Amino acid sequence: MAESEVQLKLLIDTKSNRVLFAEAGKDFVDFIFHILAMPLATAIRLLGKQEMVGCLGKLYESVENLNDEYILSNKEIFLRPNAPNPISSVPLSFLTDKPAQKIYYSCSQCNQRYSERSFSFSDDPNTPCSMCSKPMTRNLTYVAPPQKRDVSNEGGFVKGVVTYMVMDDLVVKPMSAISIIALINKFNVEKLAALQEKEVDFGMNEALKLLKASLHTSNVLTTVFLNDKRDSTSVNIS
């Protein structure tokens, strides 16, 4: 399993060929809740303008094609908007547009000459040095400190000590025996032998399929996983 993937355990009704629910941990549940906070423009860009219902794809395309002389601000804030802060802690956040790495500039001569003193820097390479007035053209790339995970603050949306049931239509509930029995009764599953347990990996490819399916159908997990051609481990329940 790749580092960017999480693992799910599906319960499938083979008679009706549908996923009843997925047994999932915090990572997957955080991700599907992440969809609600995802900027609309990010979803359009990831799925493609042609996949959008209605005219949203055309609206996105019009911003892309509008000449910069008519734009008061950078059009990238509309085409590649930043997600809210909580998203940064969500696993599988590869769907979220990340801001470009910030680069600063300093004076190459004064930086060496006065290495033991403080020196000026700017985010514009054409800015004159405060000491010698020459353009500050030496790159200074900002390196963020490594992030330490605080076990007392898991981040994301839900607690990690709970196992969750995610239904085919993405309804989320805490896992319980009563909920499983109620679900089996709800779908009129007469023979337990028709049920199959299937372990699958959920990565970027599946995430994009899930995002697309969630805009078109209520049978999301069935759409994403039952036609999955990758290897998986299946165990019959009898």
N, C-alpha and C positions, 0 to 999 in steps of 0.2 A: 504494500500500500504506500503510495507516494505521500510525502510530508504534507502536501496541501489537501489531502483527502481525509474524510471522516468515514466511519463505517456505520452501516445501518443493518438492521435485521427486519426483513419484511415477512408478513404473514399473508399468503396468497390463497385465494379461493380458486383452485384450478378448474373447477366446474364452470364458473362464470368468467374465468380469466380476468381477475381483477385483484388489485392489492387492497386488503382490508385495512391494514395499518402498518406503520413502520415503528419499530422499537428504536428509539433514538436518545442520544445524550444531549448535553448542553450545546455542543458545537453545532449540530444540525438545527436545533430549535432556534438558537441565536441567529443562524443564517437565514432561516425563512422569515423570522421577524424583521431581520435586516431589510428584506424586500420592501417593507412598509415605509422605511426611512430612506430608501434609495431615491436619489433625484430622478425625476422622470426622464430627463435628457440622457442620463446614464443608461437607463433601460433601453431607450430608443437606439443609442449608439451601439450597445452590445448586441442587440437582437437584429438590428438592421431596420432601416426606415420602411422597407417593404412589408415587415412583419407587424406593423402597427395598425390597430383598428382605427377607422375613421381617418382624420386628417393630421394626426400628430406627426407622422413621418414627413408630411409636406411642410408642416410648420418648422420642424427641425432643419429640413433641407433649405428652407428660405433663409434661415439664419446663416447657414453655411455659405450660401451663394451671395448674400448681401455684401456689396462692396464696402470696404473699410471706411471709405470717405463718408458713409452715412451713419457710422457707428460712433457713439459718444464714448463708449468704454470697450474693453477687450471682449470680443465675442466668445472667447473661450470660457468665460464665467457662465455662459448659457449652454454651451455645447459640452463642456466638461466640468460641471459644478462639483464642489466639494461636498461630501456627505457630512451630516452632523457628527460631532465629536465621539459619541458612544460607538459609532460604527468602527472606529479605528481598533477597537478591542475585539471585534467579532472575527472568529475564524472564517476562512474562505473569503476574506475581504478583498480578494482579487477582483471582485466585481465592482469595487469602488474606485473611482478615479482618484489617483494620488497626485498631489501637487508636485510640480517639477522641482528638482533639487535646486536650492538657492545658491547662487554663486556671487561672491563679493570680489572686489578688486582693491589692490593697494599699489603703491608706487614701488617698482622693483628696485630702484636706486636707494631711496630713503629707507625702505624696509631692511635692507642689508646694512646700510650705514648706521642706522640707529636701532639696531636689533635689540639692544637692552632697554630702549625707551618705548613708550607707547607710540603708535603710528596711526595714521588715518586710513580708513577704508570706505568703500562706497559700493552700491549695487549697480553703478553705471561706470563703465570703463573710460568714458570721456570726461569724468570729473577730474579737475586739476588737483594735484597733491597740495595739501595745506603747507608743506615745507618748501617744495621746489617748483610748484605750479605746473609740473608736467603731468600728462594724463596717467591715471592709475590703471595700468594694464595688466598687472600681475594677478593671476587668478588665486582667489582664496575660497576654496570649497568648504562649505559648512558641513561638519560631521556631527550628527546627533549622537548623544551618549547612548550606550546600550540600555534598552528598557528591561527593568527587572520586574518579573511578575510578582505581584503582591498576593499571596494566597488568601489574605483576609479580604481582598477586593478582586473578585473574579473578572469583573468587567462584563460586557455584553448585556444580555437582557434577563436571562433566567439562571436559577441556581444550578450548580453542577452536581449536587448530591442526589438529584432526582432522575429517574428514568421516565421518559415521556412517550406517549402514544401520539403519533402524527397520522391522522386519517388521510384517506385518499384525496379529500378535498382540503387538506392542510389544516383542519381543525386540530388543535393541540390540547391534550389532557395529560395529567399525571398518570403513569402506568399503574394499573391495579387489576387484580383477578376479576373483580366485579365488572369493571369496564370491558374486559375482554369477553366475558360471558354475555353481557348485554349487547355487545357489537355482533357477536356470532348469531344471537337470536334475531337481531334487527335485520340482518341480511339473509335470514332463513337458511343458514348452513345446516343441512340435515345430517351429513356424514363428515366426521372429523378427518376421515381418510382423504377427503378432497382438499384438505388444507396442507399447504406446503410452506416451510420456513426457508427463507433464502437470504443469505448474507451478501451484501453488495457494498462496493466502495462508491463514495459520493465525492466527486472532484469538480473541476471547472467545467468539463463537458456536460456532466449531469446538472450542474447548477444553471447553466444556460438553458438546457432543455426544460428544467423546472420553471425558470422565470418565464419562458415562452408559453409553456403549458398553462401556467397560472392565469394568463391573460385570455385564454381561449376555452378552457374546460374546467369542470369541477373534478374530473378524474385525473388529477395531476400525477400522483405516484404511479398509477397504472400506465399512463402515457409515457412517463420517463423510464420506467424500469422493466416492464414486461417485454419490451423489444430490445433490451440491452444485450449486445452480442459479446460483451466481455466475459471472462471467466468469473464464476461465482460459486459459492458452496451452497448446496441445497440439501435439506434434511426433511424427509417426509414425517408428518405427525400422524400417528395412528393411535 
